[in-house]
């Protein structure tokens, strides 16, 4: 998930930036595999809608897992300060958001630091200010389910 992209809103798509590392077709292929596993787990037929499978299993889709994993990794880095070279680049501004990590090459914008800062900063302030990882995790999972579409359009 750390190498993935998230497709949903203009603020996350980076339409003007070339994204070669993980495309929508890659995401769709992984989502198809996840759907097959969810059908096996639930005993539902292959014609069962994806959203219904995700609800039955209380799981996140591949698109949502990408967002969740990146945000959780940023939280752990900011909490522990490790690895230092990443923590140092992800400085927090007075509003609690991570300052944009600036890169001139579009390829670098496909990396974790750029996307991590961007996605983490989209969280509401009450979630970003949560200190306990267990509560942060639950709040982020709920936020991701509500704000990141299960299947990109």
N, C-alpha and C positions, 0 to 999 in steps of 0.2 A: 503493500500500500504506500510506502514512502516514495516510490517512484511514480505513482499514479497522478493523474489529473482529475479534477472534479468538474463536472459539467452541470451547470444549472442556471446561474445568473450571469449577467454581463460582467459583474465584478469578479467572477471566478473564472470566466472562460478565457480571458486574454486573447480575444479573437485576432488582434493585431500582431500577436506574437506566435511564431512558429513553435509547435509542440510536437516533437518527433519521438520522444521517449515512450509515450504511452498514449495511444490514440483511442478514439471512440470505438473503433472496431475491436481493439484489444479488450476494452472494457466489456463490450457486448459478448465477446467470446467467453470471458471469465464469468459473466453473469449467467450465461447459458449453462455453464458447468455447475454454478451454484444452484440454479433452478432445479437441475436434475437431482442434485443431492438433497435439496429441500423436499422434492417429491418423494424420494425414498424415505426420508426421515418422517414425513407426515403421513405417508400412505396415500397421498392424493394423486390423482391422475395428472398426466403431463399437460392437460389442457387447463389446469388450475392457474388462475392469474397470479403473477409474481407477488403483487401486493398482499394477496391472501396468504400465500406461502410464508412471506416474511412476517406477517401478523401472527400466524399460527406458531411459528418458531421463535418469535421475539428476536429475530436477527436483523442485522443491517444488510443492505444490498452491497455489492462491490463498490459502487460509487460512494455510498455512505461510509463504508469501511475505510476507504482512502482518506476521507475527511476526518473521521474519528481517530485513526492511527496517527495522522500528522499532528492533529491538535494535542493528543495525549503525549506524544513524544516531545513537543515543544514545552508542555507543562512540566514534564519530568526534567528537561534540560534547565528550565528557568527555576525550578524548585531546588535542584541539586547543584546547579552551576557547572555541571559536567556534561559533555566535554567543554573545557574552557574556551576553546577557539570558536565554538558555535555560540555559547552563552555570551561571549564578548561582542559578537556581531549583532545579536538580537537584543538591542537596548530597548528598554521600556520607557515610553514617554509619560508625562504626568496624568494622562487620561487612562493609563493602564494598557495601552496598545503598544505593540512592538513596532518600532520605527521601521519603515520599509527598508529592506536590505537591497541596496542598489547594485545592479549589474548592468553593464552596457551590452553584453552579448545575450541574444535571445536564448541560446543554449543554457546559459547559467540560470535563466528564469525557470527552467524545468527542474532545478535542483531543490533540495529540501529546505534550505535556509530561506529562499525567496518565498516558496509556497507556504512554509510553516509560519512565517511572520504574517503573511497575508491572511491565511485562514484563521489563525489564532486571534488576530485583531478583529475579525468579524463577530466574535462572540460578544454577547452582552456583558456589561461591566460586572454584574453580580456573579456571573460564571467565572470570569477571569480573576476575580478577587477571592475565589474559594481557595482555602489553604489545604484542606484535607483531600487527598487524592481520591478516596472512595466517593465522596460527595461530588467532587469535580467530574469524575467519570460518569456518574449517573446523570448529572445535569448536561454534560456534553452529549451523551447518547440521546437524551430526550431532544436537545436542540438540533442535533444532526437529523433525527427522524422527522422533525417538523420543518427544517429549512433546506435540507439537501434532498433532491428528488431521488427516489429509489432507482428509477430508470431515466437516464438522460434523454432529452428530446433532440 
